[in-house]
Every structure is written in structure tokens, then in C-alpha cells.
Amino acid sequence: MALQQIVEQTVAGLGYDLVEIERSAGGLLRVTIDLPWTAPTSEDVAAGIPEPFVTVEDCEKVTRQLQFALEVDGVDYKRLEVSSPGIDRPLRNEQDFERFVGEVIDITLKAPMGAAAAGQVSANRKKFRGTLERAAEQGGGAQGWQIVWSDAPEPKPGQKVSKKRAPAPLHALGFVLDELRDARLAPIVDFKGRKAKTQPGFSDIDDGTQVPD
């Protein structure tokens, strides 16, 4: 059985979503999990109920079951690491995009902009960062998406920005998921603003050692 299938079945069987699998140098197998997401109700929003997040105990439970499943199927690895998504969480499907509307994301297109750039950006450009928004539906009823950004430089610490200064123009790039090679939450650390959608959970088990993040 393929590694992807083994991990997916094990993680789903325990009630979690598989976000990503990575093999790293030295035999490290890194598995990222998350809790299944459902859109919050208006009552949840009004009550300020926070989104649940993966805990260290969740990671340890998945680690133990994965170790058993991987051993049964003879998967070769030296060390297994199970963790919750980080600040650069990958976005894989429509539900992920729905979940993170309003967040700043990084996307990489499969093909350069080409003629569609229309002189607004480089025709060779494939990578963009902007705020994720819903857009008009595309052909076949597929959900449309767009990112919106400004090329205005970020003010330096302590710099005063004149209220009379004209705002920089906004750019919008529409897309459907089939056009993307990669999409992730932008790894932006803002200690005064946005809170992480998922709190850090981490289990790195090697010879019985558990290390919380």
C-alpha cells in the first residue's frame, strides 16, 4: 500500500484530516494533521466561540497509531513527526479556501501570467501574495476566488503616513484552484493583530520521547 494511502486511512480513522506529508533528509517523515472543519454558525460567531485546534495529545495519539500502521506495511523511515499546521499552512481544496477567506495567502500559478498580465505585472510572474476573497463563479458553477493586494511599501517603524497621501491602487487576481501549483497561508507574524487559525501542536517521537512545541 502506498505511503499516502496508509497515512490518509490512519489519520481519517482517528477522526482527523491529513494536511501534508513530507519526507526529509535523514529519514524524517513529517505528517501534518488538522481537525475536520465546519463553517461556524452565526450563533458561534456572536458568542465568540474560538475554532478548536489540534493539541499535543492529538499528535501523540496519531503518532502511536501511525507507528503501528507503518511498521505493519514495512514503510522505511527513521523518525516520525506529527504536528498541527504552521503559519504557512497549505490550502488544498475548496473547503480550505472557504475557511481562510480574509487571510493573506501566497499562491503559485502553474503557468506564467503571459498575455493576461496586460502590462499590469510581469508576463513571467507566477507568484503572488494578497488577501483571499470570494469572486464570481466560473464556468461550470465552480467557485471563483481572487486575491487583492496593493504595491504600496509598508511604512517603516515610527514612520508617519500623511492622511492626504493618495492610496496606492489595488490589484486583484482571479483564479480557480486548477490553475494553482501551490497555495499557502502567508507566514506573517503579527504580534498585535491576527491570531493563528490553528494553535501549535507537536509530537516528535523517537525512542519514546515526546516533545511539545
C-alpha positions in Angstrom: 0.0 0.0 0.0 1.3 3.5 -0.9 2.5 5.7 1.9 -0.1 8.4 1.1 -2.9 5.9 1.4 -1.6 4.4 4.6 -1.3 7.8 6.3 -4.6 9.1 5.0 -6.5 6.0 6.2 -4.9 6.0 9.6 -5.4 9.7 10.2 -9.0 9.7 8.9 -9.8 6.6 11.0 -8.9 8.6 14.1 -11.1 11.5 13.1 -8.5 13.9 11.8 -7.7 15.5 8.4 -4.4 14.9 6.7 -2.9 18.2 5.6 0.5 17.3 4.3 3.2 14.5 4.2 6.9 15.3 3.8 10.0 13.2 3.7 13.1 15.0 4.8 16.8 14.2 4.9 17.9 11.7 7.5 14.8 9.5 7.2 12.4 12.0 8.8 8.8 11.5 8.0 6.7 14.6 8.8 2.9 14.4 8.9 0.7 17.4 9.4 -2.9 16.9 10.7 -5.8 19.1 11.5 -9.3 18.8 12.9 -12.2 18.5 10.4 -13.6 22.0 9.8 -17.2 23.1 9.6 -18.2 26.7 9.0 -19.1 28.4 12.2 -22.8 29.3 12.8 -23.9 32.8 13.3 -24.6 31.9 17.0 -21.0 30.7 17.3 -19.7 33.9 15.8 -21.9 36.0 18.1 -20.8 34.1 21.1 -17.1 34.4 20.2 -16.6 30.7 20.3 -13.0 30.0 19.2 -12.2 27.5 16.5 -11.0 24.2 18.0 -7.3 23.3 17.4 -5.0 20.3 17.4 -3.4 19.6 20.7 -0.2 17.8 21.7 -2.3 14.9 22.9 -3.9 14.7 19.4 -0.5 14.5 17.8 0.7 11.8 20.2 -2.4 9.7 19.5 -1.9 9.9 15.8 1.8 9.2 16.1 1.2 5.9 18.1 -1.3 4.6 15.6 0.9 5.7 12.6 3.9 3.9 14.0 1.9 0.7 14.2 0.5 1.1 10.7 3.8 1.9 9.1 5.5 -1.0 10.8 2.8 -3.4 9.6 3.3 -2.2 6.0 7.1 -2.2 6.2 7.5 1.5 5.5 11.1 2.6 5.8 11.7 5.7 7.9 14.0 6.7 10.8 11.9 9.2 12.7 8.2 10.2 12.7 7.0 13.7 13.4 3.3 14.6 13.7 2.3 18.2 14.1 -0.5 20.7 13.6 -0.4 23.2 10.6 2.1 26.1 11.0 1.7 29.7 9.9 2.4 28.7 6.3 -0.4 26.1 6.2 -1.1 24.7 2.7 -4.5 25.2 1.2 -5.5 22.1 -0.7 -9.2 22.3 -1.6 -12.4 24.4 -1.8 -13.1 23.9 1.9 -9.6 25.3 2.9 -10.2 28.4 0.8 -13.6 28.9 2.2 -12.2 28.5 5.7 -9.5 31.1 5.2 -11.3 33.9 3.4 -10.0 37.2 4.6 -6.5 35.9 5.3 -3.3 36.8 3.4 -2.2 33.9 1.2 0.7 33.1 -1.1 -0.2 31.4 -4.4 2.0 30.0 -7.2 0.3 29.6 -10.7 1.1 26.5 -12.8 1.8 28.8 -15.8 3.1 32.4 -16.0 0.6 35.2 -16.4 1.5 35.7 -20.1 -0.8 38.0 -22.1 -3.3 38.0 -19.2 -0.9 40.3 -17.3 -1.9 43.1 -19.7 1.1 45.1 -18.6 0.0 45.4 -15.0 2.6 42.8 -13.8 5.4 40.9 -15.4 4.2 38.4 -18.0 6.6 35.9 -16.4 5.2 36.3 -13.0 3.8 33.2 -11.3 3.9 34.0 -7.5 1.5 36.4 -5.8 0.6 37.4 -2.2 -2.7 39.0 -1.3 -5.9 38.8 0.7 -8.2 35.9 -0.2 -11.7 36.8 -1.3 -14.6 35.1 -3.0 -15.2 36.0 -6.6 -17.9 35.4 -9.2 -18.5 31.8 -10.1 -16.6 30.5 -13.0 -17.8 28.3 -15.9 -19.5 25.1 -14.8 -20.5 26.6 -11.5 -17.0 26.3 -9.9 -16.4 28.6 -7.1 -14.3 31.6 -8.2 -11.6 33.1 -6.0 -9.4 36.1 -6.0 -6.6 37.8 -4.1 -6.3 41.5 -3.7 -3.2 43.4 -2.9 -1.5 46.8 -3.0 2.1 47.5 -4.1 2.4 50.4 -1.6 5.5 49.9 0.5 5.0 49.1 4.2 5.6 52.1 6.4 8.8 51.9 8.5 8.6 51.6 12.3 7.7 55.0 13.7 7.0 56.5 10.2 4.0 58.8 10.0 1.8 58.4 6.9 0.1 61.5 5.7 -3.7 61.2 5.6 -3.6 63.4 2.4 -1.5 60.9 0.5 -3.4 59.2 -2.2 -3.8 55.4 -1.6 -1.9 53.1 -3.8 -4.0 51.3 -6.4 -5.3 47.9 -5.6 -4.7 44.8 -7.8 -7.0 41.8 -8.0 -6.1 38.4 -9.5 -8.9 35.9 -10.1 -8.3 32.2 -10.3 -9.8 28.7 -9.9 -8.0 26.0 -8.0 -7.0 24.1 -11.1 -4.7 27.0 -12.1 -2.6 26.8 -8.9 0.5 24.8 -8.3 0.7 25.8 -4.7 -1.3 27.9 -2.2 -0.5 28.6 1.5 -1.2 31.0 4.3 1.4 33.7 4.1 3.8 33.2 7.0 3.1 36.6 8.6 3.8 37.1 12.3 1.8 40.0 13.7 2.0 40.1 17.5 -0.6 42.9 17.7 -3.1 41.6 15.2 -4.2 38.4 13.6 -4.3 35.3 15.8 -3.4 32.0 14.4 -6.2 29.9 13.0 -4.7 26.8 14.5 -2.6 26.7 17.6 0.7 24.8 17.6 0.6 21.1 18.5 3.6 19.0 18.0 4.7 15.4 18.7 8.2 14.3 17.8 8.6 10.7 18.9 11.9 9.0 18.7 12.7 6.1 21.1 9.6 7.1 23.2 10.4 10.8 23.6 7.5 13.3 23.3 8.4 16.9 22.9 5.7 19.6 22.9 6.2 22.7 20.7 
